[in-house]
Amino acid sequence: MSEHHAGRPVRGEAPYVPTDRDVDDLIASAAAHPLGVRFLVEGHLGSVATTFRTHAFTVDAARERLRARLRARLEHEGPRAGETGRR
């Protein structure tokens, strides 16, 4: 069993961390792909990573970035007419 310190391995390789460019490139690729950004966001993690030939961590990072953009846009726009914000 490997030793861990603060969530990172002490020995061996560090976990893969996608760069901002990796995430930007993936989102751009999804936007241009026939399956689209919806597939990037909602598709099976392994299928999305395989389709776009990227690491699953990059898919997760792209999904989080897209969620953050959506949250920011919704906060900026506020509720639409007739919406209470509750479900």
C-alpha positions as CSV (number, residue, x, y, z in Angstrom):
1,M,0.0,0.0,0.0
2,S,1.4,3.5,-0.9
3,E,1.8,6.2,1.7
4,H,-0.3,9.4,1.3
5,H,0.2,12.9,2.5
6,A,-2.5,15.5,2.2
7,G,-4.3,13.4,-0.4
8,R,-1.2,13.0,-2.7
9,P,1.0,10.0,-3.0
10,V,4.4,10.3,-1.3
11,R,6.0,7.8,-3.6
12,G,5.5,7.3,-7.3
13,E,3.8,9.7,-9.8
14,A,1.6,12.5,-8.7
15,P,-2.0,12.3,-9.9
16,Y,-2.8,13.8,-13.3
17,V,-3.9,17.4,-13.1
18,P,-5.4,18.9,-16.3
19,T,-4.2,22.3,-17.4
20,D,-6.6,25.2,-18.2
21,R,-5.6,24.7,-21.9
22,D,-6.6,21.0,-21.7
23,V,-10.0,22.0,-20.4
24,D,-10.4,24.8,-22.9
25,D,-9.5,22.5,-25.8
26,L,-11.9,19.8,-24.6
27,I,-14.8,22.2,-24.4
28,A,-14.0,23.6,-27.8
29,S,-13.7,20.1,-29.2
30,A,-17.1,19.1,-27.7
31,A,-18.7,22.3,-29.2
32,A,-17.5,21.3,-32.7
33,H,-18.3,17.6,-32.3
34,P,-21.6,16.1,-33.6
35,L,-22.4,14.8,-30.1
36,G,-21.9,18.3,-28.7
37,V,-21.4,19.8,-25.3
38,R,-24.4,18.0,-23.9
39,F,-22.5,14.7,-24.4
40,L,-19.5,16.2,-22.6
41,V,-21.7,17.1,-19.7
42,E,-24.1,14.2,-19.5
43,G,-22.3,11.3,-21.2
44,H,-20.7,8.4,-19.4
45,L,-17.3,9.5,-18.1
46,G,-15.4,6.8,-19.8
47,S,-17.2,7.2,-23.1
48,V,-16.6,10.9,-23.1
49,A,-12.9,10.5,-22.3
50,T,-12.5,7.9,-25.0
51,T,-14.4,9.9,-27.6
52,F,-12.3,13.0,-27.1
53,R,-9.1,11.0,-26.4
54,T,-8.5,12.7,-23.1
55,H,-8.1,11.9,-19.4
56,A,-11.2,11.4,-17.3
57,F,-9.9,14.1,-14.9
58,T,-10.0,16.6,-17.8
59,V,-13.6,15.6,-18.5
60,D,-14.4,16.2,-14.8
61,A,-12.7,19.6,-14.9
62,A,-14.5,20.6,-18.0
63,R,-17.8,19.6,-16.5
64,E,-17.1,21.6,-13.4
65,R,-16.1,24.7,-15.4
66,L,-19.3,24.5,-17.5
67,R,-21.4,24.1,-14.3
68,A,-19.6,27.1,-12.8
69,R,-20.3,29.2,-16.0
70,L,-24.0,28.2,-15.8
71,R,-24.2,29.1,-12.1
72,A,-22.6,32.4,-12.7
73,R,-25.0,33.1,-15.6
74,L,-28.0,32.2,-13.6
75,E,-26.9,34.3,-10.7
76,H,-26.3,37.2,-13.0
77,E,-29.7,36.9,-14.8
78,G,-31.7,36.1,-11.6
79,P,-35.0,34.2,-11.7
80,R,-37.2,34.5,-14.9
81,A,-40.7,35.8,-14.7
82,G,-42.9,33.3,-12.9
83,E,-40.0,31.3,-11.4
84,T,-39.5,31.2,-7.7
85,G,-36.1,29.4,-7.7
86,R,-37.7,26.5,-5.8
87,R,-38.6,23.1,-7.1
